[in-house]
Amino acid sequence: MSDTVVLLVTTILEIIIFGIINFYTFKFSRHNIKKRILAGIIFLLFTPLIYFGTLSFVLIFDEGGWGAGILTVFFTGLYILNGIFVLLSAIRLYFVKPSKV
């Protein structure tokens, strides 16, 4: 396979995995602060796994390493920002109490 096809397949796979994990994160921690904080911490703890997994998978096909490095840094940054976003949304849930009607 060519480098472009491998990078494209990896990008699509990463986006699908990110979307599924993000969907279930917000689905299962809907209005529960503790679950949302736990989900944010899990996202941040999975970041090294995403980093090394993406890097090792793409380095198999990309001998130069530039595409692998760029793709790895991009998706690792995406997971870090999403983990921080989930933690910030937990803080928002803590300060905004639902009103009873």
N, C-alpha and C positions, 0 to 999 in steps of 0.2 A: 504494500500500500504506500501511497505517497504521503509525504509529511502533511500536506494540506488536508487530506481526507482524514488522517488520524486526529489532527487537531480539531477538525470540525466535529467528528464523532465524539471526541472527548468533551468538547464544549457542550454539545447537545445533551450528553449523558449527565454532565455536571449540573446543567440547568434543570433537567428533569428531577434529579435527586434533590437538589436544593428546593425546588418547588414542592415536592412531596413532603420533605422534612418540615418545611415552613408551614405548609397547610396543616399538618398534624400537630405542630407546636401550638398554633393558635386555636385549633379546634379543641384540643384536650385541656387547654388552660384558659378557657373562655373568660371566666370572671373569678378565677382563683389566683390570688397573688403568689402563694407559695409554689404552685405548679408553674407559673410564668417565670419566677425567679430560677427555679430548677431547670426549666427549658433553656433559659438564657445561659446559665452556667454550662449546661451540656453542650450547647452550640459552641461556646468558647473552648471547652475541653476537646471537642472533636476537630478543632482547627488544625492541630498538628497532624492528625490522621488524614485530613483532606489534603494538607500540604504534601506530605510524603507519598500518599497514594497517587495523587495527580502527577507529581514529579517522577515517580518511578514508572508509572504507566506510560507517560508520554516520552520519557527518555529511551524507552525501548525502540521507538520508531524515529525519534528525532536525534540524530547523531550530533548535530551542532549544539543543541541545548538551548538555543535562543527562544524558540517557540515554547518549549517546555517550561522555561523559566518565567516567561511572560504570562503564560496560562496559569501556572502555579501561583504566582504572586497575585494575579487578578482574582482567582477564586478563593484564595486564602483571605484576601482583604474583604471579599464579599461576605464570607462566613463570619469574620470578626465584626464587621459593621452590623450584620444581622443579629449577632449575639448581643451586642451593645444596644441595638434597637429593642430587642425583646426585654432586656433588663430595664431600659428606660420606660417601656410601656408598662412594666410591672410597677414601677414607681408612680406612674400616672394612675394606675388602678388603685394604688394605696391612698393617694391624695383625693381622688374623685370618688366620693361615696355615692352609690346609687340612691336616688330619691324614691321614697315609697309613696305611691299614689293611692 
